[in-house]
């Protein structure tokens, strides 16, 4: 597992790599532009080259780009849909240029409208953005399920993948906080195993591509997206350790989006804690694995 953090690219894309190195990250996630503005950042080829060189000189093995929060690929408003397409396409093209592991996308919202037409609209925008970019994968993030947000269930995520033509570059980013908030019990190894079995059966083998590790301020099934620092929320130390030690997550980038001390985001201590919890989870699983083999 490639544990890391969401970091800022302020001052230049390569600064995100330096901030990742300071924290001891093996993966980083960035916004390729302001997360709350439509206007894209005009990166130059030199910007991309500096980023690629900085990453080559680091221990960072995977880079995720988080699409901006304003996007709603399911919008009924033609202007919002067009802006969402342009912003998503831009993110994917930046991903192409810097060799990103994937762009992570909140699939969209039906608002107060019907869900199925919203899924169809989202799929069409996603398919067009993929057609207008070259290599970078796109990972749909599961959501906490508030309001009309899409992606609260594996059924909805599978339907969005199908609506986008089951494109080979489409995958999933599973967020631990969102899973718990949308009603999935993931705090015990057997429970998480069952959730992932359902995910694979509905969305498909090979679609799982990245992870967000966040504890949750809100309880199971609350549909509230409120991140907590590791071990300080409803997942708790044991739940975070379970998520981090899941064998099917081996090799995937796992990015912390936790508030951090003084709400400054995850620091080196948070990354070190995640590594410690992963080892705790792996040790806790050993008796279970032995019992399963005997059985």
C-alpha positions as CSV (number, residue, x, y, z in Angstrom):
1,X,0.0,0.0,0.0
2,X,1.3,3.4,-1.0
3,X,0.3,5.7,2.0
4,X,0.3,9.4,1.5
5,X,-1.6,12.6,1.8
6,X,-3.5,15.4,0.0
7,X,-1.0,18.2,-0.4
8,X,-1.1,21.7,-1.9
9,X,0.6,22.6,-5.2
10,X,0.8,26.3,-4.2
11,X,3.9,27.9,-5.6
12,X,4.1,25.4,-8.5
13,X,3.2,21.8,-9.2
14,X,6.6,20.6,-8.1
15,X,6.0,22.1,-4.6
16,X,3.4,19.3,-4.1
17,X,6.1,16.7,-4.5
18,X,8.4,18.5,-2.0
19,X,5.5,18.7,0.5
20,X,4.8,15.0,0.0
21,X,8.5,14.2,0.7
22,X,8.4,16.3,3.9
23,X,5.6,14.1,5.1
24,X,7.1,10.8,4.2
25,X,4.5,10.1,1.5
26,X,4.6,7.3,-1.1
27,X,1.5,8.8,-2.7
28,X,0.2,12.3,-3.0
29,X,-3.1,13.9,-4.1
30,X,-3.4,17.4,-5.5
31,X,-6.0,19.8,-7.0
32,X,-4.8,20.8,-10.5
33,X,-6.6,24.1,-10.0
34,X,-8.5,26.0,-7.3
35,X,-11.1,23.5,-6.0
36,X,-13.8,26.1,-5.8
37,X,-13.3,28.0,-9.1
38,X,-14.0,27.0,-12.7
39,X,-11.0,28.8,-14.1
40,X,-8.2,26.3,-14.9
41,X,-4.6,27.0,-13.9
42,X,-2.6,27.5,-17.1
43,X,0.3,25.1,-16.5
44,X,3.2,25.2,-19.0
45,X,5.2,22.3,-20.4
46,X,8.0,23.6,-18.1
47,X,5.7,23.2,-15.1
48,X,5.0,19.7,-16.0
49,X,8.7,18.9,-16.6
50,X,9.7,20.2,-13.2
51,X,7.0,18.2,-11.6
52,X,8.0,15.0,-13.4
53,X,11.7,15.6,-12.4
54,X,10.8,16.3,-8.8
55,X,8.8,13.2,-8.6
56,X,11.6,11.1,-10.2
57,X,13.9,12.4,-7.5
58,X,11.5,11.4,-4.7
59,X,10.0,8.2,-3.1
60,X,6.6,9.1,-4.4
61,X,5.2,6.3,-6.5
62,X,1.7,7.5,-7.3
63,X,0.0,10.8,-7.9
64,X,-3.8,11.4,-7.7
65,X,-5.5,14.5,-9.0
66,X,-8.8,15.4,-7.3
67,X,-11.3,17.0,-9.7
68,X,-12.7,20.3,-8.4
69,X,-15.7,20.3,-6.1
70,X,-17.8,22.5,-8.5
71,X,-18.2,19.7,-11.0
72,X,-21.6,18.1,-11.4
73,X,-21.5,15.8,-14.4
74,X,-25.1,14.9,-13.8
75,X,-26.5,18.5,-13.9
76,X,-29.6,19.3,-15.9
77,X,-28.2,22.8,-16.4
78,X,-26.5,22.8,-19.8
79,X,-24.0,25.5,-18.7
80,X,-23.0,23.5,-15.6
81,X,-22.7,20.3,-17.6
82,X,-20.5,22.1,-20.2
83,X,-18.3,23.6,-17.5
84,X,-18.1,20.2,-15.8
85,X,-17.0,18.5,-19.0
86,X,-14.3,21.2,-19.6
87,X,-13.0,21.0,-16.1
88,X,-12.9,17.2,-16.0
89,X,-11.2,17.0,-19.4
90,X,-8.6,19.6,-18.3
91,X,-7.9,17.5,-15.1
92,X,-7.4,14.3,-17.2
93,X,-5.1,16.1,-19.6
94,X,-3.0,17.4,-16.7
95,X,-3.0,13.8,-15.5
96,X,-1.7,12.7,-18.9
97,X,1.0,15.3,-18.8
98,X,2.4,14.4,-15.3
99,X,1.8,10.7,-15.4
100,X,-0.9,10.7,-12.7
101,X,-2.2,7.4,-11.4
102,X,-5.8,8.7,-11.8
103,X,-8.1,11.7,-11.5
104,X,-10.6,11.2,-8.7
105,X,-14.1,12.4,-9.3
106,X,-17.3,12.8,-7.2
107,X,-19.7,11.4,-9.8
108,X,-22.3,14.2,-9.4
109,X,-25.7,14.9,-8.0
110,X,-29.3,14.5,-9.1
111,X,-30.2,17.3,-6.8
112,X,-34.0,16.9,-6.3
113,X,-34.5,15.2,-9.6
114,X,-34.8,11.5,-10.6
115,X,-31.6,9.4,-10.1
116,X,-31.7,7.3,-13.3
117,X,-31.7,10.2,-15.7
118,X,-28.9,11.8,-13.7
119,X,-26.8,8.7,-14.0
120,X,-27.3,8.7,-17.7
121,X,-26.3,12.4,-17.9
122,X,-23.2,11.8,-15.7
123,X,-22.2,8.8,-17.9
124,X,-22.4,10.8,-21.1
125,X,-20.2,13.6,-19.7
126,X,-17.6,11.2,-18.3
127,X,-17.5,9.3,-21.6
128,X,-16.8,12.5,-23.5
129,X,-14.1,13.6,-21.1
130,X,-12.4,10.3,-21.5
131,X,-12.6,10.5,-25.2
132,X,-11.0,13.9,-25.2
133,X,-8.0,12.8,-23.1
134,X,-5.5,10.1,-23.7
135,X,-4.1,7.9,-20.9
136,X,-5.0,9.0,-17.4
137,X,-7.5,6.8,-15.6
138,X,-10.6,8.2,-13.9
139,X,-11.7,6.9,-10.5
140,X,-15.2,7.5,-9.3
141,X,-15.3,8.1,-5.6
142,X,-18.0,6.5,-3.5
143,X,-20.1,9.2,-1.7
144,X,-21.5,9.5,1.8
145,X,-25.0,9.7,0.3
146,X,-26.2,13.1,1.3
147,X,-29.1,14.6,-0.7
148,X,-29.1,13.6,-4.3
149,X,-25.4,12.7,-4.6
150,X,-24.7,9.8,-6.9
151,X,-22.3,6.9,-6.0
152,X,-23.6,6.1,-2.5
153,X,-23.9,2.4,-3.4
154,X,-22.0,0.0,-5.6
155,X,-25.2,-0.4,-7.7
156,X,-25.1,3.3,-8.6
157,X,-21.4,3.2,-9.2
158,X,-21.8,0.2,-11.5
159,X,-24.6,2.0,-13.4
160,X,-22.4,5.1,-13.9
161,X,-19.6,2.9,-15.2
162,X,-22.1,1.3,-17.6
163,X,-23.6,4.7,-18.7
164,X,-20.0,5.8,-19.6
165,X,-19.6,2.8,-21.8
166,X,-17.7,0.6,-19.3
167,X,-14.6,2.4,-20.4
168,X,-11.3,0.6,-19.7
169,X,-9.9,3.7,-18.0
170,X,-12.7,3.9,-15.4
171,X,-12.1,2.7,-11.9
172,X,-13.1,3.3,-8.3
173,X,-11.7,5.3,-5.4
174,X,-13.0,4.0,-2.1
175,X,-13.2,6.4,0.8
176,X,-13.4,4.8,4.3
177,X,-15.4,7.7,5.8
178,X,-17.9,7.7,2.9
179,X,-18.3,3.9,3.1
180,X,-19.2,4.1,6.8
181,X,-21.5,7.1,6.4
182,X,-23.4,5.5,3.5
183,X,-24.2,2.4,5.7
184,X,-21.3,0.0,5.0
185,X,-19.8,-1.7,8.1
186,X,-16.1,-1.8,7.3
187,X,-14.6,-1.8,10.8
188,X,-14.0,-5.5,11.1
189,X,-12.0,-7.7,8.6
190,X,-14.9,-10.0,7.9
191,X,-17.3,-7.1,7.3
192,X,-14.9,-5.2,5.0
193,X,-14.3,-8.5,3.1
194,X,-18.0,-8.8,2.5
195,X,-18.3,-5.2,1.3
196,X,-15.5,-5.7,-1.1
197,X,-17.0,-8.9,-2.4
198,X,-20.1,-7.0,-3.3
199,X,-18.1,-4.2,-4.8
200,X,-16.2,-6.6,-7.1
201,X,-19.4,-8.5,-8.0
202,X,-21.2,-5.4,-9.1
203,X,-18.6,-3.0,-10.5
204,X,-16.1,-5.6,-11.8
205,X,-12.8,-7.1,-11.0
206,X,-9.9,-4.7,-11.7
207,X,-11.9,-1.5,-11.2
208,X,-10.6,-0.8,-7.7
209,X,-7.8,1.6,-8.2
210,X,-7.2,4.0,-5.3
211,X,-8.2,4.8,-1.7
212,X,-9.0,7.6,0.7
213,X,-8.4,6.9,4.3
214,X,-10.4,9.2,6.6
215,X,-12.0,8.5,10.0
216,X,-15.6,9.7,10.3
217,X,-17.1,12.2,12.7
218,X,-20.5,10.8,11.9
219,X,-21.9,7.3,12.7
220,X,-22.7,4.4,10.5
221,X,-25.4,5.2,8.0
222,X,-25.5,8.9,8.8
223,X,-25.0,10.0,5.2
224,X,-22.8,12.8,6.6
225,X,-19.4,13.5,5.1
226,X,-17.4,14.7,8.0
227,X,-13.7,13.6,8.2
228,X,-11.9,13.0,11.4
229,X,-8.3,12.3,12.2
230,X,-7.3,8.7,12.3
231,X,-8.5,6.9,15.3
232,X,-10.5,9.8,16.6
233,X,-13.8,9.1,15.0
234,X,-16.4,6.4,14.4
235,X,-14.0,4.1,12.6
236,X,-11.6,4.3,15.5
237,X,-8.1,2.9,15.7
238,X,-9.3,-0.6,15.0
239,X,-11.4,0.3,12.0
240,X,-8.6,2.3,10.4
241,X,-6.2,-0.6,11.0
242,X,-8.7,-2.9,9.3
243,X,-9.0,-0.7,6.3
244,X,-5.2,-0.2,6.0
245,X,-4.5,-4.0,6.3
246,X,-7.1,-5.3,3.8
247,X,-5.1,-7.6,1.5
248,X,-7.0,-6.5,-1.7
249,X,-5.7,-3.0,-1.1
250,X,-2.1,-4.0,-1.3
251,X,-0.2,-1.9,-3.8
252,X,-2.9,0.8,-4.1
253,X,-2.3,4.5,-3.4
254,X,-4.1,5.4,-0.1
255,X,-4.4,9.1,0.5
256,X,-5.3,10.8,3.8
257,X,-7.6,13.8,3.6
258,X,-7.9,14.2,7.4
259,X,-8.2,17.6,9.1
260,X,-4.8,17.4,10.9
261,X,-3.6,19.5,13.7
262,X,-5.1,22.9,13.7
263,X,-6.9,21.9,10.5
264,X,-3.7,22.1,8.4
265,X,-4.1,18.7,6.8
266,X,-2.2,15.5,7.4
267,X,1.4,15.8,8.5
268,X,4.3,13.4,8.9
269,X,2.9,12.2,12.2
270,X,-0.4,11.2,10.5
271,X,1.5,9.3,7.8
272,X,3.5,7.5,10.5
273,X,0.4,6.7,12.4
274,X,-1.2,5.2,9.3
275,X,1.9,3.0,8.8
276,X,1.7,1.9,12.4
277,X,-2.0,1.1,12.1
278,X,-1.4,-0.9,9.0
279,X,1.0,-3.1,10.9
280,X,-1.4,-3.4,13.8
281,X,-4.1,-4.5,11.4
282,X,-1.8,-7.0,9.7
283,X,-0.9,-8.6,13.0
284,X,-4.6,-8.7,14.1
285,X,-5.4,-10.6,10.9
286,X,-2.9,-13.3,11.4
287,X,-4.9,-15.4,13.8
288,X,-8.0,-15.0,11.6
289,X,-6.0,-16.2,8.6
290,X,-4.7,-19.2,10.5
291,X,-8.2,-20.1,11.7
292,X,-9.6,-19.9,8.2
293,X,-6.8,-22.2,6.9
294,X,-7.6,-24.7,9.7
295,X,-11.3,-24.5,8.9
